[in-house]
Amino acid sequence: MNWWAASRNVLALAVVTAATAGTGLAFGQSRIPVPAMVGGAGHFLLGALITVTPAVIWLAFTGRARGATETVAVRAVHRLDTLLATACAVLTLGMAVLGHFMGTDAVALAIGRNTAFYLGLALILNPLTGARIAAPVLTAIPLILAVGGWKSGGRGAQPWAVVLHPSTNTPALLAGLAVLLGGATFSSLKQPRGAF
């Protein structure tokens, strides 16, 4: 177990996840202007952009080892990796709920939701494409959402653009949690691609 924790750099991932959540709680309401593809310009909260960081770092740390080597391990390494990503999401969700009840900012719940959403996507992409391809694809998702996720005339976010919805939007929260649960289930059943 020590080799797995060392190869995945669990402590550094926990620090990055907590720091991302803390930064999101402190500065998540900062708006970044983005030209929208449909209608006028949209706005993108910093909290929707930085929350992809734990998922990308998780992919980088889990993608360092060769998949062909780990698929023959006695322990199901991909299940440990799934557990690690889920633990990062739970850490962020816990910090977000605590921040929300302490009254830090209205964006607190969105920080937890968005991080869970991105980690869920990472859990889905990793077995399908491998970590080296999944990381840049995942990094592009917030940018795609920022440009194409707004309704025409800036009347709010499209229903599928989970990270753009306000923090109090219950369907977006449920969608983010569903992506995390679906990703965790898929990742625990399907091993990552062996060839990188």
Phi and psi in degrees as GROMACS dihedral restraints (atoms count N, CA, C in turn):
[ dihedral_restraints ]
;  ai    aj    ak    al  type     phi  dphi    fc
    3     4     5     6     1   -64.1    20    10
    4     5     6     7     1   -37.5    20    10
    6     7     8     9     1   -64.7    20    10
    7     8     9    10     1   -38.6    20    10
    9    10    11    12     1   -66.5    20    10
   10    11    12    13     1   -46.7    20    10
   12    13    14    15     1   -62.4    20    10
   13    14    15    16     1   -37.6    20    10
   15    16    17    18     1   -71.5    20    10
   16    17    18    19     1   -41.4    20    10
   18    19    20    21     1   -69.7    20    10
   19    20    21    22     1   -29.2    20    10
   21    22    23    24     1   -91.8    20    10
   22    23    24    25     1    -6.8    20    10
   24    25    26    27     1    50.6    20    10
   25    26    27    28     1    56.6    20    10
   27    28    29    30     1   -57.8    20    10
   28    29    30    31     1   -42.4    20    10
   30    31    32    33     1   -63.8    20    10
   31    32    33    34     1   -45.3    20    10
   33    34    35    36     1   -63.4    20    10
   34    35    36    37     1   -38.9    20    10
   36    37    38    39     1   -64.4    20    10
   37    38    39    40     1   -40.8    20    10
   39    40    41    42     1   -63.9    20    10
   40    41    42    43     1   -40.4    20    10
   42    43    44    45     1   -65.2    20    10
   43    44    45    46     1   -44.8    20    10
   45    46    47    48     1   -62.0    20    10
   46    47    48    49     1   -42.7    20    10
   48    49    50    51     1   -63.6    20    10
   49    50    51    52     1   -47.3    20    10
   51    52    53    54     1   -65.5    20    10
   52    53    54    55     1   -40.0    20    10
   54    55    56    57     1   -66.2    20    10
   55    56    57    58     1   -38.3    20    10
   57    58    59    60     1   -64.1    20    10
   58    59    60    61     1   -45.1    20    10
   60    61    62    63     1   -63.4    20    10
   61    62    63    64     1   -42.4    20    10
   63    64    65    66     1   -63.8    20    10
   64    65    66    67     1   -42.2    20    10
   66    67    68    69     1   -64.7    20    10
   67    68    69    70     1   -40.8    20    10
   69    70    71    72     1   -63.2    20    10
   70    71    72    73     1   -40.0    20    10
   72    73    74    75     1   -66.7    20    10
   73    74    75    76     1   -34.3    20    10
   75    76    77    78     1   -81.2    20    10
   76    77    78    79     1   -42.0    20    10
   78    79    80    81     1  -123.9    20    10
   79    80    81    82     1    10.4    20    10
   81    82    83    84     1   -62.8    20    10
   82    83    84    85     1   -22.2    20    10
   84    85    86    87     1   -83.6    20    10
   85    86    87    88     1    -4.0    20    10
   87    88    89    90     1   -63.3    20    10
   88    89    90    91     1   131.7    20    10
   90    91    92    93     1   -98.5    20    10
   91    92    93    94     1   137.5    20    10
   93    94    95    96     1  -114.3    20    10
   94    95    96    97     1   119.5    20    10
   96    97    98    99     1   -72.4    20    10
   97    98    99   100     1   135.2    20    10
   99   100   101   102     1  -136.5    20    10
  100   101   102   103     1   130.7    20    10
  102   103   104   105     1   -68.9    20    10
  103   104   105   106     1   130.8    20    10
  105   106   107   108     1   -89.5    20    10
  106   107   108   109     1   150.8    20    10
  108   109   110   111     1   -74.1    20    10
  109   110   111   112     1   -30.9    20    10
  111   112   113   114     1  -115.3    20    10
  112   113   114   115     1   121.3    20    10
  114   115   116   117     1    79.4    20    10
  115   116   117   118     1  -149.1    20    10
  117   118   119   120     1   -81.4    20    10
  118   119   120   121     1  -171.7    20    10
  120   121   122   123     1   -73.8    20    10
  121   122   123   124     1   144.1    20    10
  123   124   125   126     1  -102.7    20    10
  124   125   126   127     1   179.8    20    10
  126   127   128   129     1  -125.6    20    10
  127   128   129   130     1   150.6    20    10
  129   130   131   132     1  -131.6    20    10
  130   131   132   133     1   122.2    20    10
  132   133   134   135     1   -76.4    20    10
  133   134   135   136     1   142.4    20    10
  135   136   137   138     1   -57.1    20    10
  136   137   138   139     1   -33.6    20    10
  138   139   140   141     1   -63.3    20    10
  139   140   141   142     1   -22.0    20    10
  141   142   143   144     1   -85.4    20    10
  142   143   144   145     1   -18.9    20    10
  144   145   146   147     1   -93.6    20    10
  145   146   147   148     1   -47.9    20    10
  147   148   149   150     1   -73.8    20    10
  148   149   150   151     1   -17.3    20    10
  150   151   152   153     1   -71.5    20    10
  151   152   153   154     1    -7.6    20    10
  153   154   155   156     1   -78.3    20    10
  154   155   156   157     1   -16.0    20    10
  156   157   158   159     1   -57.3    20    10
  157   158   159   160     1   -50.5    20    10
  159   160   161   162     1   -59.1    20    10
  160   161   162   163     1   -36.2    20    10
  162   163   164   165     1   -67.9    20    10
  163   164   165   166     1   -41.3    20    10
  165   166   167   168     1   -67.4    20    10
  166   167   168   169     1   -41.0    20    10
  168   169   170   171     1   -65.5    20    10
  169   170   171   172     1   -40.6    20    10
  171   172   173   174     1   -58.8    20    10
  172   173   174   175     1   -45.2    20    10
  174   175   176   177     1   -62.3    20    10
  175   176   177   178     1   -40.5    20    10
  177   178   179   180     1   -64.0    20    10
  178   179   180   181     1   -42.2    20    10
  180   181   182   183     1   -72.9    20    10
  181   182   183   184     1   -37.7    20    10
  183   184   185   186     1   -78.4    20    10
  184   185   186   187     1   -21.5    20    10
  186   187   188   189     1   -87.7    20    10
  187   188   189   190     1     1.0    20    10
  189   190   191   192     1   -71.6    20    10
  190   191   192   193     1   -33.3    20    10
  192   193   194   195     1   -87.7    20    10
  193   194   195   196     1   153.6    20    10
  195   196   197   198     1   -75.1    20    10
  196   197   198   199     1   129.8    20    10
  198   199   200   201     1   -61.8    20    10
  199   200   201   202     1   -35.8    20    10
  201   202   203   204     1   -62.9    20    10
  202   203   204   205     1   -33.7    20    10
  204   205   206   207     1   -71.7    20    10
  205   206   207   208     1   -43.2    20    10
  207   208   209   210     1   -76.8    20    10
  208   209   210   211     1   -20.8    20    10
  210   211   212   213     1   -71.0    20    10
  211   212   213   214     1   -18.6    20    10
  213   214   215   216     1   -98.9    20    10
  214   215   216   217     1     6.4    20    10
  216   217   218   219     1   -68.7    20    10
  217   218   219   220     1   154.1    20    10
  219   220   221   222     1   -66.2    20    10
  220   221   222   223     1   -41.8    20    10
  222   223   224   225     1   -86.2    20    10
  223   224   225   226     1   150.2    20    10
  225   226   227   228     1   -79.5    20    10
  226   227   228   229     1    89.2    20    10
  228   229   230   231     1   -61.8    20    10
  229   230   231   232     1   -37.0    20    10
  231   232   233   234     1   -64.0    20    10
  232   233   234   235     1   -28.1    20    10
  234   235   236   237     1   -73.6    20    10
  235   236   237   238     1   -35.9    20    10
  237   238   239   240     1   -65.8    20    10
  238   239   240   241     1   -39.9    20    10
  240   241   242   243     1   -63.6    20    10
  241   242   243   244     1   -40.4    20    10
  243   244   245   246     1   -62.6    20    10
  244   245   246   247     1   -42.9    20    10
  246   247   248   249     1   -62.5    20    10
  247   248   249   250     1   -38.4    20    10
  249   250   251   252     1   -64.7    20    10
  250   251   252   253     1   -44.8    20    10
  252   253   254   255     1   -64.2    20    10
  253   254   255   256     1   -41.3    20    10
  255   256   257   258     1   -65.2    20    10
  256   257   258   259     1   -38.4    20    10
  258   259   260   261     1   -64.4    20    10
  259   260   261   262     1   -38.0    20    10
  261   262   263   264     1   -62.9    20    10
  262   263   264   265     1   -41.8    20    10
  264   265   266   267     1   -64.5    20    10
  265   266   267   268     1   -41.8    20    10
  267   268   269   270     1   -65.6    20    10
  268   269   270   271     1   -39.7    20    10
  270   271   272   273     1   -58.9    20    10
  271   272   273   274     1   -48.1    20    10
  273   274   275   276     1   -66.8    20    10
  274   275   276   277     1   -42.8    20    10
  276   277   278   279     1   -61.6    20    10
  277   278   279   280     1   -40.2    20    10
  279   280   281   282     1   -62.8    20    10
  280   281   282   283     1   -45.0    20    10
  282   283   284   285     1   -64.0    20    10
  283   284   285   286     1   -36.6    20    10
  285   286   287   288     1   -67.8    20    10
  286   287   288   289     1   -44.3    20    10
  288   289   290   291     1   -65.3    20    10
  289   290   291   292     1   -42.9    20    10
  291   292   293   294     1   -61.8    20    10
  292   293   294   295     1   -44.6    20    10
  294   295   296   297     1   -62.7    20    10
  295   296   297   298     1   -38.1    20    10
  297   298   299   300     1   -63.9    20    10
  298   299   300   301     1   -44.9    20    10
  300   301   302   303     1   -73.7    20    10
  301   302   303   304     1   -22.2    20    10
  303   304   305   306     1   -84.6    20    10
  304   305   306   307     1    -5.3    20    10
  306   307   308   309     1    76.1    20    10
  307   308   309   310     1    29.7    20    10
  309   310   311   312     1   -65.8    20    10
  310   311   312   313     1   -49.4    20    10
  312   313   314   315     1  -168.1    20    10
  313   314   315   316     1   157.5    20    10
  315   316   317   318     1   -69.2    20    10
  316   317   318   319     1   -20.1    20    10
  318   319   320   321     1   -83.8    20    10
  319   320   321   322     1    -2.4    20    10
  321   322   323   324     1   -55.1    20    10
  322   323   324   325     1   -48.3    20    10
  324   325   326   327     1   -66.7    20    10
  325   326   327   328     1   -31.9    20    10
  327   328   329   330     1   -66.7    20    10
  328   329   330   331     1   -32.5    20    10
  330   331   332   333     1   -61.3    20    10
  331   332   333   334     1   -48.3    20    10
  333   334   335   336     1   -64.7    20    10
  334   335   336   337     1   -44.5    20    10
  336   337   338   339     1   -61.1    20    10
  337   338   339   340     1   -47.2    20    10
  339   340   341   342     1   -66.2    20    10
  340   341   342   343     1   -40.2    20    10
  342   343   344   345     1   -64.2    20    10
  343   344   345   346     1   -43.2    20    10
  345   346   347   348     1   -62.3    20    10
  346   347   348   349     1   -40.0    20    10
  348   349   350   351     1   -62.1    20    10
  349   350   351   352     1   -49.3    20    10
  351   352   353   354     1   -66.5    20    10
  352   353   354   355     1   -38.9    20    10
  354   355   356   357     1   -66.3    20    10
  355   356   357   358     1   -36.8    20    10
  357   358   359   360     1   -62.4    20    10
  358   359   360   361     1   -43.0    20    10
  360   361   362   363     1   -63.0    20    10
  361   362   363   364     1   -39.5    20    10
  363   364   365   366     1   -63.1    20    10
  364   365   366   367     1   -38.7    20    10
  366   367   368   369     1   -66.7    20    10
  367   368   369   370     1   -28.1    20    10
  369   370   371   372     1   -80.3    20    10
  370   371   372   373     1   -44.4    20    10
  372   373   374   375     1   -70.3    20    10
  373   374   375   376     1   -37.2    20    10
  375   376   377   378     1   -57.4    20    10
  376   377   378   379     1   -49.2    20    10
  378   379   380   381     1   -67.7    20    10
  379   380   381   382     1   -26.3    20    10
  381   382   383   384     1   -81.7    20    10
  382   383   384   385     1   -41.1    20    10
  384   385   386   387     1  -117.8    20    10
  385   386   387   388     1   -18.3    20    10
  387   388   389   390     1    90.6    20    10
  388   389   390   391     1   156.1    20    10
  390   391   392   393     1   -65.5    20    10
  391   392   393   394     1   -33.5    20    10
  393   394   395   396     1   -68.9    20    10
  394   395   396   397     1   -29.9    20    10
  396   397   398   399     1   -89.6    20    10
  397   398   399   400     1   -36.6    20    10
  399   400   401   402     1   -63.6    20    10
  400   401   402   403     1   -37.4    20    10
  402   403   404   405     1   -61.3    20    10
  403   404   405   406     1   -51.3    20    10
  405   406   407   408     1   -67.1    20    10
  406   407   408   409     1   -33.6    20    10
  408   409   410   411     1   -63.5    20    10
  409   410   411   412     1   -45.4    20    10
  411   412   413   414     1   -64.7    20    10
  412   413   414   415     1   -36.5    20    10
  414   415   416   417     1   -64.8    20    10
  415   416   417   418     1   -31.4    20    10
  417   418   419   420     1   -77.8    20    10
  418   419   420   421     1   -20.5    20    10
  420   421   422   423     1   -59.9    20    10
  421   422   423   424     1   -47.1    20    10
  423   424   425   426     1   -62.3    20    10
  424   425   426   427     1   -32.7    20    10
  426   427   428   429     1   -69.5    20    10
  427   428   429   430     1   -40.2    20    10
  429   430   431   432     1   -63.7    20    10
  430   431   432   433     1   -42.8    20    10
  432   433   434   435     1   -64.1    20    10
  433   434   435   436     1   -38.7    20    10
  435   436   437   438     1   -64.4    20    10
  436   437   438   439     1   -35.4    20    10
  438   439   440   441     1   -87.3    20    10
  439   440   441   442     1   -42.2    20    10
  441   442   443   444     1  -109.8    20    10
  442   443   444   445     1     4.0    20    10
  444   445   446   447     1   -92.7    20    10
  445   446   447   448     1     4.4    20    10
  447   448   449   450     1  -101.2    20    10
  448   449   450   451     1   145.2    20    10
  450   451   452   453     1   -71.1    20    10
  451   452   453   454     1   156.7    20    10
  453   454   455   456     1   -62.2    20    10
  454   455   456   457     1   139.7    20    10
  456   457   458   459     1    80.9    20    10
  457   458   459   460     1     7.3    20    10
  459   460   461   462     1    67.4    20    10
  460   461   462   463     1    30.5    20    10
  462   463   464   465     1   -84.7    20    10
  463   464   465   466     1    24.7    20    10
  465   466   467   468     1   118.2    20    10
  466   467   468   469     1  -178.4    20    10
  468   469   470   471     1   -89.3    20    10
  469   470   471   472     1   151.9    20    10
  471   472   473   474     1   -64.2    20    10
  472   473   474   475     1   151.7    20    10
  474   475   476   477     1   -58.6    20    10
  475   476   477   478     1   -32.0    20    10
  477   478   479   480     1   -82.2    20    10
  478   479   480   481     1   -11.1    20    10
  480   481   482   483     1   -89.0    20    10
  481   482   483   484     1    74.9    20    10
  483   484   485   486     1   -54.6    20    10
  484   485   486   487     1   -44.8    20    10
  486   487   488   489     1   -73.1    20    10
  487   488   489   490     1   -14.2    20    10
  489   490   491   492     1   -88.1    20    10
  490   491   492   493     1   -12.9    20    10
  492   493   494   495     1   -74.5    20    10
  493   494   495   496     1   154.1    20    10
  495   496   497   498     1   -60.5    20    10
  496   497   498   499     1   158.4    20    10
  498   499   500   501     1   -64.7    20    10
  499   500   501   502     1   -23.8    20    10
  501   502   503   504     1   -88.6    20    10
  502   503   504   505     1     3.2    20    10
  504   505   506   507     1   -76.0    20    10
  505   506   507   508     1   107.4    20    10
  507   508   509   510     1   -65.3    20    10
  508   509   510   511     1   -44.6    20    10
  510   511   512   513     1   -58.7    20    10
  511   512   513   514     1   -36.8    20    10
  513   514   515   516     1   -67.2    20    10
  514   515   516   517     1   -39.4    20    10
  516   517   518   519     1   -63.1    20    10
  517   518   519   520     1   -45.5    20    10
  519   520   521   522     1   -64.5    20    10
  520   521   522   523     1   -37.9    20    10
  522   523   524   525     1   -64.7    20    10
  523   524   525   526     1   -42.6    20    10
  525   526   527   528     1   -62.0    20    10
  526   527   528   529     1   -42.5    20    10
  528   529   530   531     1   -69.1    20    10
  529   530   531   532     1   -35.4    20    10
  531   532   533   534     1   -66.3    20    10
  532   533   534   535     1   -39.0    20    10
  534   535   536   537     1   -64.7    20    10
  535   536   537   538     1   -40.3    20    10
  537   538   539   540     1   -63.1    20    10
  538   539   540   541     1   -48.1    20    10
  540   541   542   543     1   -65.0    20    10
  541   542   543   544     1   -42.2    20    10
  543   544   545   546     1   -63.9    20    10
  544   545   546   547     1   -41.8    20    10
  546   547   548   549     1   -65.3    20    10
  547   548   549   550     1   -41.0    20    10
  549   550   551   552     1   -64.9    20    10
  550   551   552   553     1   -41.3    20    10
  552   553   554   555     1   -64.9    20    10
  553   554   555   556     1   -48.0    20    10
  555   556   557   558     1   -62.0    20    10
  556   557   558   559     1   -45.0    20    10
  558   559   560   561     1   -68.0    20    10
  559   560   561   562     1   -32.9    20    10
  561   562   563   564     1   -75.1    20    10
  562   563   564   565     1   -22.8    20    10
  564   565   566   567     1   -92.6    20    10
  565   566   567   568     1   -29.6    20    10
  567   568   569   570     1  -115.3    20    10
  568   569   570   571     1   124.7    20    10
  570   571   572   573     1   -73.5    20    10
  571   572   573   574     1   150.8    20    10
  573   574   575   576     1   -60.9    20    10
  574   575   576   577     1   159.2    20    10
  576   577   578   579     1   -59.8    20    10
  577   578   579   580     1   137.9    20    10
  579   580   581   582     1   -77.9    20    10
  580   581   582   583     1   -31.2    20    10
  582   583   584   585     1   -96.4    20    10
  583   584   585   586     1   124.7    20    10
